[in-house]
Structure formats: C-alpha cells, structure tokens
Amino acid sequence: MLEHLSIFIENKPGKLNRISEILAQEKINIRAFMIAGAGTFGVLKVLVDKPGQAAQLLCARGLAVARKQIVIAILPDVPGALNKLLASLSANGINVTDSYGFLLHSGKSAAVVIECDMKEKAINTIQEQGYDLLTDLEKLSV
C-alpha cells in the first residue's frame, strides 16, 4: 500500500526549504505535497517516491515524522467526479481523515490522495465506482 509522510514543522521562513533540500540531496522525489498551517506550526503532507528512506532521514535531523498509509484514486477531470467518490465512501461508512488532490491530465484525469479508516473497504468502494487506483508512484505521470 502507498504511504505519505506527515511532518510537523514550524511556520517560519526556510523550514519547508530545509525539508526539500534534505530530500533533494538524497535524490528523493517529491511527487505532491500540501501544508495545513495552524498558527506557529503546521503539518506538511508529502508524497515521495521513497517514504521509508525519507522518514528516516528527516527523523535523523530532528523532525517529527509519521508514515501514513494512503489510497490514491484516479478520477475523471469532470465536475461531480469527486462528489461521487466522496458520497460513495460516506455511504459505506468510510471516514476520510485527510485528503488532497492534483490534476494529472487537464480534461482527462485527476488524482485524489485519501487517508482513511477501513482502507480495504475504501479500495473496494473506489473500484466498485469504476475508478482506477494508483498502486505505484512510478506510474504517476503528468
């Protein structure tokens, strides 16, 4: 199963750059990221090609890092596609605890990263809706 990292960071200039620099030096590719800021601190969610190695490197440099299992659904780039997916997950009792998305091909497809309870049930629900799952980040292309 795919993973992303949750990194607790100070909301100060240079903190995000420090993380990207550490990963770049070790040739770890950042595929997507998002930051949820809350005052003086925030949580950086980052999707990388080598999550285990990235987590070890960042922890060794004093950062608080958690590895979280995720599901990535590939949706058509049309109005209502995300709503259909979320309604289906909700109807099946699946709680989405964190999520972010990004466009893959304009007018064709988008990726939705989902952190949730009941991952296997979420996978089945996504597939039952006719959506594809991304299972290998190397296949992620824009």
DSSP file (Angstrom, degrees, kcal/mol; ACC not computed):
  #  RESIDUE AA STRUCTURE BP1 BP2  ACC     N-H-->O    O-->H-N    N-H-->O    O-->H-N    TCO  KAPPA ALPHA  PHI   PSI    X-CA   Y-CA   Z-CA
    1    1 A M              0   0    0      0, 0.0    70,-0.1     0, 0.0   134,-0.1   0.000 360.0 360.0 360.0 147.2    0.0    0.0    0.0
    2    2 A L  E     -A   70   0A   0     68,-0.5    68,-2.8   132,-0.2     2,-0.3  -0.335 360.0-160.5 -73.7 156.6    1.2    3.5   -0.7
    3    3 A E  E     -A   69   0A   0     66,-0.3    45,-0.4    45,-0.2     2,-0.3  -0.962  10.7-164.9-134.6 151.8    2.3    5.9    2.0
    4    4 A H  E     -A   68   0A   0     64,-2.3    64,-2.8    -2,-0.3     2,-0.4  -0.881  25.2-117.3-124.8 168.5    2.7    9.6    2.5
    5    5 A L  E     -AB  67  46A   0     41,-2.7    41,-2.2    -2,-0.3     2,-0.5  -0.843  11.2-154.5-107.2 142.0    4.5   11.4    5.3
    6    6 A S  E     -AB  66  45A   0     60,-2.7    60,-2.3    -2,-0.4     2,-0.5  -0.977  19.3-172.2-110.9 120.2    3.1   13.8    7.8
    7    7 A I  E     -AB  65  44A   0     37,-2.7    37,-3.0    -2,-0.5     2,-0.6  -0.960  18.9-140.9-121.6 124.3    5.8   16.2    9.1
    8    8 A F  E     +AB  64  43A   0     56,-2.3    56,-0.6    -2,-0.5     2,-0.3  -0.730  35.0 172.7 -83.1 120.1    5.3   18.6   11.9
    9    9 A I  E     - B   0  42A   0     33,-2.6    33,-2.6    -2,-0.6     2,-0.2  -0.940  35.6-108.5-133.4 153.0    7.1   21.9   11.0
   10   10 A E  E     - B   0  41A   0     -2,-0.3     2,-1.6    31,-0.2    31,-0.3  -0.518  32.7-121.6 -71.9 145.0    7.4   25.4   12.4
   11   11 A N  S    S+     0   0    0     29,-3.3    -1,-0.1    -2,-0.2    30,-0.1  -0.586  72.2 116.9 -89.2  74.0    5.6   28.0   10.3
   12   12 A K  S >  S-     0   0    0     -2,-1.6     3,-1.6     0, 0.0     4,-0.4  -0.959  74.6 -83.0-139.4 153.4    8.8   30.0    9.6
   13   13 A P  T 3  S+     0   0    0      0, 0.0    -3,-0.0     0, 0.0    -2,-0.0  -0.308 112.2  19.7 -56.4 136.6   10.7   31.0    6.5
   14   14 A G  T 3> S+     0   0    0      1,-0.0     4,-2.2     4,-0.0     5,-0.1   0.182  91.4 103.0  92.9 -16.7   13.2   28.3    5.4
   15   15 A K  H <> S+     0   0    0     -3,-1.6     4,-1.5     2,-0.2     5,-0.1   0.924  86.1  43.1 -68.0 -43.5   11.6   25.4    7.2
   16   16 A L  H  > S+     0   0    0     -4,-0.4     4,-2.4     1,-0.2     5,-0.2   0.905 113.3  53.4 -66.0 -41.1    9.9   24.0    4.1
   17   17 A N  H  > S+     0   0    0      1,-0.2     4,-2.6     2,-0.2    -2,-0.2   0.882 103.9  56.8 -60.2 -38.8   13.1   24.6    2.1
   18   18 A R  H  X S+     0   0    0     -4,-2.2     4,-2.2     1,-0.2    -1,-0.2   0.915 109.0  45.8 -59.3 -43.8   15.1   22.6    4.7
   19   19 A I  H  X S+     0   0    0     -4,-1.5     4,-2.2     2,-0.2    -2,-0.2   0.933 113.5  47.6 -66.9 -45.9   12.9   19.6    4.1
   20   20 A S  H  X S+     0   0    0     -4,-2.4     4,-2.6     1,-0.2    -2,-0.2   0.867 111.5  52.5 -64.7 -34.3   13.0   19.8    0.3
   21   21 A E  H  X S+     0   0    0     -4,-2.6     4,-2.6     2,-0.2    -1,-0.2   0.926 107.9  50.1 -66.2 -45.1   16.8   20.3    0.5
   22   22 A I  H  X S+     0   0    0     -4,-2.2     4,-1.1     1,-0.2    -2,-0.2   0.930 115.2  43.9 -57.9 -46.3   17.3   17.2    2.6
   23   23 A L  H  <>S+     0   0    0     -4,-2.2     5,-2.9     1,-0.2     3,-0.3   0.900 112.7  51.3 -68.3 -40.8   15.2   15.1    0.2
   24   24 A A  H ><5S+     0   0    0     -4,-2.6     3,-1.7     1,-0.2    -2,-0.2   0.901 105.2  56.2 -63.4 -41.1   16.8   16.6   -2.9
   25   25 A Q  H 3<5S+     0   0    0     -4,-2.6    -1,-0.2     1,-0.3    -2,-0.2   0.821 111.2  44.1 -60.8 -30.6   20.3   15.8   -1.6
   26   26 A E  T 3<5S-     0   0    0     -4,-1.1    -1,-0.3    -3,-0.3    -2,-0.2   0.275 116.8-114.5 -97.8  10.1   19.3   12.2   -1.2
   27   27 A K  T < 5 +     0   0    0     -3,-1.7     2,-0.6     1,-0.2    -3,-0.2   0.857  61.5 154.2  59.4  38.9   17.6   12.1   -4.6
   28   28 A I      < -     0   0    0     -5,-2.9     2,-0.5    -6,-0.1    -1,-0.2  -0.885  38.3-136.2 -97.7 124.7   14.2   11.5   -3.1
   29   29 A N        -     0   0    0     -2,-0.6    20,-1.6    -3,-0.1     2,-0.6  -0.690   3.5-144.3 -90.2 125.4   11.5   12.8   -5.5
   30   30 A I  E     +C   48   0A   0     -2,-0.5    18,-0.2    18,-0.2     3,-0.1  -0.792  19.5 178.1 -85.3 118.6    8.6   14.8   -4.1
   31   31 A R  E     -     0   0A   0     16,-3.4     2,-0.3    -2,-0.6    17,-0.2   0.761  65.7 -13.1 -93.7 -29.6    5.5   13.9   -6.2
   32   32 A A  E     +C   47   0A   0     15,-1.3    15,-3.1     2,-0.0    -1,-0.4  -0.963  63.2 179.7-164.2 155.6    2.9   16.0   -4.3
   33   33 A F  E     -C   46   0A   0     -2,-0.3     2,-0.3    13,-0.2    13,-0.2  -0.989   6.9-174.1-156.6 161.3    2.6   18.0   -1.1
   34   34 A M  E     -C   45   0A   0     11,-2.2    11,-3.2    -2,-0.3     2,-0.4  -0.975  13.8-145.4-153.8 150.8    0.3   20.2    0.9
   35   35 A I  E     -C   44   0A   0     -2,-0.3     2,-0.6     9,-0.2     9,-0.2  -0.970   3.8-164.1-122.3 133.1    0.6   22.2    4.1
   36   36 A A  E     -C   43   0A   0      7,-2.5     7,-2.1    -2,-0.4     2,-0.3  -0.928  20.4-160.9-112.8 104.2   -2.0   22.7    6.7
   37   37 A G  E     -C   42   0A   0     -2,-0.6     5,-0.3     5,-0.2     2,-0.2  -0.605  16.6-179.7 -87.8 145.4   -0.8   25.7    8.8
   38   38 A A  E >   -C   41   0A   0      3,-3.2     3,-1.2    -2,-0.3     2,-0.5  -0.670  60.2 -67.5-143.2  83.2   -2.2   26.3   12.3
   39   39 A G  T 3  S-     0   0    0      1,-0.2    -1,-0.1    -2,-0.2    -2,-0.0  -0.580 118.0  -2.3  74.4-122.3   -0.6   29.4   13.8
   40   40 A T  T 3  S+     0   0    0     -2,-0.5   -29,-3.3    -3,-0.1     2,-0.3   0.541 133.1  43.0 -85.8  -6.3    3.1   29.0   14.5
   41   41 A F  E <   +BC  10  38A   0     -3,-1.2    -3,-3.2   -31,-0.3     2,-0.3  -0.874  62.1 179.3-132.2 166.5    3.2   25.3   13.4
   42   42 A G  E     -BC   9  37A   0    -33,-2.6   -33,-2.6    -2,-0.3     2,-0.5  -0.948  27.6-114.3-154.7 174.1    1.8   23.2   10.6
   43   43 A V  E     -BC   8  36A   0     -7,-2.1    -7,-2.5    -2,-0.3     2,-0.6  -0.984  21.9-154.8-120.5 124.3    1.7   19.8    9.2
   44   44 A L  E     -BC   7  35A   0    -37,-3.0   -37,-2.7    -2,-0.5     2,-0.6  -0.869   4.4-160.3 -96.4 122.9    3.3   19.1    5.8
   45   45 A K  E     -BC   6  34A   0    -11,-3.2   -11,-2.2    -2,-0.6     2,-0.4  -0.923  17.7-178.1-100.9 125.7    1.9   16.1    3.9
   46   46 A V  E     -BC   5  33A   0    -41,-2.2   -41,-2.7    -2,-0.6     2,-0.6  -0.989  23.1-154.5-134.4 133.3    4.3   14.9    1.3
   47   47 A L  E     + C   0  32A   0    -15,-3.1   -16,-3.4    -2,-0.4   -15,-1.3  -0.921  29.2 171.5-104.5 113.4    4.1   12.1   -1.2
   48   48 A V  E     - C   0  30A   0     -2,-0.6   -18,-0.2   -45,-0.4   -45,-0.2  -0.804  44.2-120.5-124.2 163.3    7.6   10.9   -2.1
   49   49 A D  S    S+     0   0    0    -20,-1.6    88,-0.1    -2,-0.3    89,-0.1   0.708 110.4  34.3 -76.7 -19.1    9.0    8.0   -4.1
   50   50 A K     >  +     0   0    0    -21,-0.2     4,-2.5     1,-0.1    -1,-0.3  -0.637  67.0 167.6-133.7  76.1   10.9    6.5   -1.1
   51   51 A P  H  > S+     0   0    0      0, 0.0     4,-2.6     0, 0.0     5,-0.2   0.860  75.8  52.1 -63.8 -37.0    8.8    7.2    2.0
   52   52 A G  H  > S+     0   0    0      2,-0.2     4,-2.0     1,-0.2     5,-0.1   0.946 114.1  42.2 -63.9 -48.0   10.8    4.9    4.3
   53   53 A Q  H  > S+     0   0    0      2,-0.2     4,-2.4     1,-0.2    -1,-0.2   0.905 114.8  51.5 -64.5 -42.6   14.1    6.4    3.5
   54   54 A A  H  X S+     0   0    0     -4,-2.5     4,-2.6     1,-0.2     5,-0.2   0.921 109.1  50.3 -61.8 -44.6   12.7    9.9    3.6
   55   55 A A  H  X S+     0   0    0     -4,-2.6     4,-2.5     1,-0.2     5,-0.2   0.917 111.1  48.8 -61.3 -43.9   11.2    9.3    7.0
   56   56 A Q  H  X S+     0   0    0     -4,-2.0     4,-2.3    -5,-0.2    -1,-0.2   0.924 112.4  48.1 -62.0 -45.0   14.5    8.0    8.4
   57   57 A L  H  X S+     0   0    0     -4,-2.4     4,-0.8     2,-0.2    -2,-0.2   0.930 114.5  44.8 -61.4 -47.0   16.4   11.0    7.0
   58   58 A L  H ><>S+     0   0    0     -4,-2.6     5,-2.3     1,-0.2     3,-0.5   0.890 113.2  50.0 -68.7 -39.4   14.0   13.6    8.4
   59   59 A C  H ><5S+     0   0    0     -4,-2.5     3,-2.1    -5,-0.2    -1,-0.2   0.903 106.1  57.2 -63.0 -40.5   13.8   11.9   11.8
   60   60 A A  H 3<5S+     0   0    0     -4,-2.3    -1,-0.2     1,-0.3    -2,-0.2   0.730 104.4  53.8 -63.3 -21.2   17.6   11.8   12.0
   61   61 A R  T <<5S-     0   0    0     -4,-0.8    -1,-0.3    -3,-0.5    -2,-0.2   0.168 128.0 -97.2-100.2  16.7   17.6   15.5   11.5
   62   62 A G  T < 5S+     0   0    0     -3,-2.1     2,-0.3     1,-0.3    -3,-0.2   0.591  77.4 137.2  86.8  11.6   15.2   16.1   14.4
   63   63 A L      < -     0   0    0     -5,-2.3     2,-0.7    -6,-0.1    -1,-0.3  -0.686  56.7-121.7 -92.5 146.4   11.9   16.4   12.6
   64   64 A A  E     +A    8   0A   0    -56,-0.6   -56,-2.3    -2,-0.3     2,-0.4  -0.780  42.7 174.8 -86.4 115.2    8.7   14.7   13.9
   65   65 A V  E     -A    7   0A   0     -2,-0.7     2,-0.4   -58,-0.2   -58,-0.2  -0.968  18.0-170.9-129.3 136.6    7.6   12.4   11.0
   66   66 A A  E     -A    6   0A   0    -60,-2.3   -60,-2.7    -2,-0.4     2,-0.5  -0.991  17.3-140.8-124.7 136.8    4.7    9.9   10.7
   67   67 A R  E     -A    5   0A   0     -2,-0.4     2,-0.4   -62,-0.2   -62,-0.2  -0.846  24.0-170.7 -93.6 128.8    4.2    7.4    7.8
   68   68 A K  E     -A    4   0A   0    -64,-2.8   -64,-2.3    -2,-0.5     2,-0.2  -0.972  22.1-123.3-125.1 134.5    0.6    7.0    6.9
   69   69 A Q  E     -A    3   0A   0     -2,-0.4    47,-0.3   -66,-0.2     2,-0.3  -0.522  37.5-177.7 -72.4 140.9   -1.0    4.5    4.6
   70   70 A I  E     -A    2   0A   0    -68,-2.8   -68,-0.5    -2,-0.2     2,-0.4  -0.887  25.1-140.2-135.8 165.1   -3.0    6.1    1.8
   71   71 A V  E     -D  114   0B   0     43,-2.4    43,-3.1    -2,-0.3     2,-0.6  -0.985  14.9-154.4-122.5 137.4   -5.2    5.2   -1.2
   72   72 A I  E     -DE 113 134B   0     62,-0.5    62,-2.8    -2,-0.4     2,-0.4  -0.950   9.4-164.6-118.0 114.9   -4.9    7.2   -4.4
   73   73 A A  E     -DE 112 133B   0     39,-2.3    39,-2.6    -2,-0.6     2,-0.6  -0.766  12.3-142.4 -95.8 140.4   -8.0    7.2   -6.7
   74   74 A I  E     -DE 111 132B   0     58,-2.8    58,-1.0    -2,-0.4    37,-0.2  -0.920  26.9-177.2-103.4 118.1   -7.8    8.3  -10.3
   75   75 A L  E     -D  110   0B   0     35,-2.8    35,-2.5    -2,-0.6     2,-0.1  -0.773  31.9-100.5-113.5 155.4  -10.9   10.2  -11.2
   76   76 A P  E     -D  109   0B   0      0, 0.0     2,-2.0     0, 0.0    33,-0.3  -0.499  37.7-115.0 -69.1 147.4  -12.0   11.8  -14.5
   77   77 A D  S    S+     0   0    0     31,-1.3    32,-0.1    28,-0.2    30,-0.1  -0.516  76.9 114.6 -84.4  71.5  -11.4   15.5  -14.7
   78   78 A V  S >  S-     0   0    0     -2,-2.0     3,-1.7    30,-0.1     4,-0.4  -0.970  76.2 -87.1-138.4 152.0  -15.1   16.4  -14.8
   79   79 A P  T 3  S+     0   0    0      0, 0.0    -2,-0.0     0, 0.0     0, 0.0  -0.352 111.5  20.5 -58.6 135.2  -17.5   18.2  -12.5
   80   80 A G  T 3> S+     0   0    0     -2,-0.0     4,-2.5     4,-0.0     5,-0.2   0.249  87.4 110.0  93.4 -12.6  -19.0   15.9   -9.8
   81   81 A A  H <> S+     0   0    0     -3,-1.7     4,-2.0     1,-0.2     5,-0.1   0.933  82.9  44.8 -63.2 -45.0  -16.4   13.1  -10.0
   82   82 A L  H  > S+     0   0    0     -4,-0.4     4,-2.9     1,-0.2     5,-0.2   0.916 112.0  52.8 -64.3 -42.4  -15.1   13.9   -6.6
   83   83 A N  H  > S+     0   0    0      1,-0.2     4,-2.7     2,-0.2     5,-0.2   0.907 107.5  51.8 -59.5 -42.4  -18.5   14.3   -5.1
   84   84 A K  H  X S+     0   0    0     -4,-2.5     4,-1.9     2,-0.2    -1,-0.2   0.918 112.3  46.3 -60.3 -44.1  -19.5   10.8   -6.5
   85   85 A L  H  X S+     0   0    0     -4,-2.0     4,-2.4     2,-0.2    -2,-0.2   0.949 114.5  45.8 -64.0 -49.6  -16.4    9.3   -4.9
   86   86 A L  H  X S+     0   0    0     -4,-2.9     4,-2.6     1,-0.2    -2,-0.2   0.880 111.4  52.3 -64.3 -38.3  -16.9   11.0   -1.5
   87   87 A A  H  X S+     0   0    0     -4,-2.7     4,-2.6    -5,-0.2    -1,-0.2   0.900 110.7  48.6 -63.0 -40.2  -20.7   10.2   -1.4
   88   88 A S  H  X S+     0   0    0     -4,-1.9     4,-1.2    -5,-0.2    -2,-0.2   0.914 112.0  47.8 -67.2 -43.4  -19.8    6.5   -2.1
   89   89 A L  H  <>S+     0   0    0     -4,-2.4     5,-2.6     1,-0.2     3,-0.4   0.937 114.3  47.5 -61.9 -45.6  -17.2    6.4    0.7
   90   90 A S  H ><5S+     0   0    0     -4,-2.6     3,-2.1     1,-0.2    -2,-0.2   0.914 108.1  54.4 -61.3 -44.9  -19.6    8.1    3.1
   91   91 A A  H 3<5S+     0   0    0     -4,-2.6    -1,-0.2     1,-0.3    -2,-0.2   0.766 107.8  52.0 -62.1 -25.1  -22.4    5.8    2.2
   92   92 A N  T 3<5S-     0   0    0     -4,-1.2    -1,-0.3    -3,-0.4    -2,-0.2   0.243 120.7-108.5 -96.3  12.5  -20.1    2.8    3.0
   93   93 A G  T < 5 +     0   0    0     -3,-2.1     2,-0.6     1,-0.2    -3,-0.2   0.701  68.2 148.3  74.4  19.8  -19.2    4.3    6.5
   94   94 A I      < -     0   0    0     -5,-2.6     2,-0.6    -6,-0.2    -1,-0.2  -0.790  37.0-148.6 -94.5 123.9  -15.7    5.2    5.5
   95   95 A N        -     0   0    0     -2,-0.6    22,-1.6    -5,-0.0     2,-0.7  -0.817   4.0-147.4 -94.6 119.8  -14.3    8.3    7.2
   96   96 A V  E     +F  116   0B   0     -2,-0.6    20,-0.3    20,-0.2     3,-0.1  -0.780  18.4 178.6 -84.7 114.9  -11.8   10.3    5.2
   97   97 A T  E     +     0   0B   0     18,-2.2     2,-0.3    -2,-0.7    19,-0.2   0.701  67.6   3.9 -92.6 -21.6   -9.4   11.7    7.7
   98   98 A D  E     +F  115   0B   0     17,-1.7    17,-3.1     2,-0.0    -1,-0.3  -0.964  68.5 164.5-160.4 146.0   -7.1   13.6    5.3
   99   99 A S  E     +F  114   0B   0     -2,-0.3     2,-0.3    15,-0.2    15,-0.2  -0.980   8.6 169.7-163.2 149.6   -7.1   14.2    1.6
  100  100 A Y  E     -F  113   0B   0     13,-1.5    13,-3.2    -2,-0.3     2,-0.3  -0.963  15.1-157.9-155.0 160.9   -5.7   16.3   -1.2
  101  101 A G  E     -F  112   0B   0     -2,-0.3     2,-0.3    11,-0.2    11,-0.2  -0.902   6.9-168.3-140.3 166.7   -5.8   16.1   -4.9
  102  102 A F  E     -F  111   0B   0      9,-2.3     9,-3.2    -2,-0.3     2,-0.3  -0.988  31.1-102.4-156.1 152.1   -4.0   17.2   -8.1
  103  103 A L  E     +F  110   0B   0     -2,-0.3     7,-0.3     7,-0.2     3,-0.1  -0.544  28.0 179.3 -76.3 134.7   -4.6   17.3  -11.8
  104  104 A L  E    S+     0   0B   0      5,-2.4     2,-0.4     1,-0.3     6,-0.2   0.845  76.4   3.6 -96.5 -56.5   -2.9   14.6  -13.9
  105  105 A H  E >> S-F  109   0B   0      4,-2.1     3,-2.9     0, 0.0     4,-1.9  -0.967  84.5-115.2-135.7 115.7   -4.1   15.4  -17.4
  106  106 A S  T 34 S+     0   0    0     -2,-0.4     4,-0.1     1,-0.3    -3,-0.0  -0.245 101.9   6.4 -54.8 127.4   -6.2   18.5  -18.0
  107  107 A G  T 34 S+     0   0    0      1,-0.1    -1,-0.3   -30,-0.1     3,-0.1   0.420 132.2  58.9  80.3  -2.3   -9.7   17.5  -19.2
  108  108 A K  T <4 S-     0   0    0     -3,-2.9   -31,-1.3     1,-0.3     2,-0.3   0.718 103.3  -6.3-121.5 -60.7   -8.8   13.8  -18.6
  109  109 A S  E  <  -DF  76 105B   0     -4,-1.9    -5,-2.4   -33,-0.3    -4,-2.1  -0.983  40.7-168.2-150.4 155.3   -7.8   12.7  -15.1
  110  110 A A  E     -DF  75 103B   0    -35,-2.5   -35,-2.8    -2,-0.3     2,-0.4  -0.955  21.0-131.0-136.5 154.5   -7.0   13.8  -11.5
  111  111 A A  E     -DF  74 102B   0     -9,-3.2    -9,-2.3    -2,-0.3     2,-0.5  -0.901  14.0-163.2-109.1 137.9   -5.5   12.0   -8.6
  112  112 A V  E     -DF  73 101B   0    -39,-2.6   -39,-2.3    -2,-0.4     2,-0.5  -0.974   8.6-151.4-122.4 116.9   -7.1   12.1   -5.1
  113  113 A V  E     -DF  72 100B   0    -13,-3.2   -13,-1.5    -2,-0.5     2,-0.5  -0.757  18.9-168.6 -87.1 127.3   -4.9   11.1   -2.2
  114  114 A I  E     -DF  71  99B   0    -43,-3.1   -43,-2.4    -2,-0.5     2,-0.5  -0.972  18.6-171.9-127.6 123.1   -7.1    9.6    0.6
  115  115 A E  E     + F   0  98B   0    -17,-3.1   -18,-2.2    -2,-0.5   -17,-1.7  -0.964  35.6 142.9-105.9 125.3   -6.1    8.8    4.2
  116  116 A C  E     - F   0  96B   0     -2,-0.5     3,-0.3   -47,-0.3   -20,-0.2  -0.950  52.5 -97.8-153.8 168.3   -9.0    7.0    5.8
  117  117 A D  S    S+     0   0    0    -22,-1.6     5,-0.1    -2,-0.3   -20,-0.0  -0.485 103.5  32.3 -80.7 166.4  -10.1    4.3    8.2
  118  118 A M  S  > S+     0   0    0     -2,-0.2     4,-2.3     3,-0.1    -1,-0.2   0.927  70.1 179.2  52.7  57.1  -11.0    0.9    6.6
  119  119 A K  H  > S+     0   0    0     -3,-0.3     4,-2.7     1,-0.2     5,-0.2   0.877  75.9  51.7 -59.1 -42.3   -8.6    1.1    3.7
  120  120 A E  H  > S+     0   0    0      1,-0.2     4,-2.3     2,-0.2    -1,-0.2   0.914 111.3  47.8 -63.0 -41.2   -9.5   -2.2    2.2
  121  121 A K  H  > S+     0   0    0      2,-0.2     4,-2.5     1,-0.2    -1,-0.2   0.887 111.0  52.3 -65.0 -37.9  -13.2   -1.3    2.2
  122  122 A A  H  X S+     0   0    0     -4,-2.3     4,-2.8     2,-0.2    -2,-0.2   0.914 108.0  51.2 -63.3 -42.9  -12.2    2.1    0.6
  123  123 A I  H  X S+     0   0    0     -4,-2.7     4,-2.4     1,-0.2    -2,-0.2   0.939 112.0  46.4 -59.4 -47.9  -10.3    0.3   -2.1
  124  124 A N  H  X S+     0   0    0     -4,-2.3     4,-2.5     1,-0.2    -1,-0.2   0.905 112.8  50.2 -61.8 -41.7  -13.3   -1.9   -2.9
  125  125 A T  H  X S+     0   0    0     -4,-2.5     4,-1.4     2,-0.2    -2,-0.2   0.917 110.4  49.3 -63.7 -44.2  -15.6    1.1   -2.9
  126  126 A I  H  <>S+     0   0    0     -4,-2.8     5,-1.9     1,-0.2     3,-0.3   0.928 113.6  46.2 -60.8 -45.8  -13.4    3.1   -5.2
  127  127 A Q  H ><5S+     0   0    0     -4,-2.4     3,-1.6     1,-0.2    -1,-0.2   0.876 107.4  57.1 -66.9 -37.0  -13.2    0.1   -7.6
  128  128 A E  H 3<5S+     0   0    0     -4,-2.5    -1,-0.2     1,-0.3    -2,-0.2   0.802 102.2  56.7 -63.0 -28.1  -16.9   -0.5   -7.5
  129  129 A Q  T 3<5S-     0   0    0     -4,-1.4    -1,-0.3    -3,-0.3    -2,-0.2   0.498 122.4-109.8 -79.8  -3.6  -17.5    3.1   -8.6
  130  130 A G  T < 5S+     0   0    0     -3,-1.6     2,-0.3     1,-0.3    -3,-0.2   0.582  73.3 136.9  87.5  10.6  -15.4    2.3  -11.7
  131  131 A Y      < -     0   0    0     -5,-1.9    -1,-0.3     1,-0.1     2,-0.2  -0.640  50.5-124.4 -90.8 149.1  -12.4    4.4  -10.7
  132  132 A D  E     -E   74   0B   0    -58,-1.0   -58,-2.8    -2,-0.3     2,-0.4  -0.494  17.7-136.7 -84.4 159.6   -8.8    3.2  -11.0
  133  133 A L  E     -E   73   0B   0    -60,-0.2     2,-0.6    -2,-0.2   -60,-0.2  -0.937  10.0-132.3-115.1 140.7   -6.3    3.1   -8.1
  134  134 A L  E     +E   72   0B   0    -62,-2.8   -62,-0.5    -2,-0.4  -132,-0.2  -0.836  31.7 167.0 -89.0 123.1   -2.7    4.2   -8.3
  135  135 A T        +     0   0    0     -2,-0.6     2,-0.4     1,-0.3    -1,-0.1   0.495  63.7  43.6-114.4  -8.2   -0.6    1.5   -6.8
  136  136 A D    >   -     0   0    0      1,-0.1     3,-1.8  -134,-0.0    -1,-0.3  -0.957  63.0-152.3-143.3 118.2    2.8    2.5   -7.9
  137  137 A L  G >  S+     0   0    0     -2,-0.4     3,-1.6     1,-0.3    -1,-0.1   0.751  94.9  69.8 -64.0 -22.2    4.1    6.1   -7.8
  138  138 A E  G 3  S+     0   0    0      1,-0.3    -1,-0.3   -89,-0.1   -89,-0.0   0.754  94.4  56.5 -66.2 -21.4    6.5    5.4  -10.7
  139  139 A K  G <  S+     0   0    0     -3,-1.8     2,-0.6     2,-0.0    -1,-0.3   0.479  81.0 110.1 -86.7  -2.5    3.4    5.1  -12.9
  140  140 A L    <   +     0   0    0     -3,-1.6     2,-0.3    -4,-0.2    -3,-0.0  -0.635  45.4 163.9 -76.3 117.3    2.3    8.7  -11.9
  141  141 A S              0   0    0     -2,-0.6    -2,-0.0     1,-0.1    -3,-0.0  -0.978 360.0 360.0-137.1 150.2    2.8   10.9  -14.9
  142  142 A V              0   0    0     -2,-0.3    -1,-0.1   -37,-0.0    -2,-0.0   0.339 360.0 360.0-117.1 360.0    1.6   14.3  -15.8
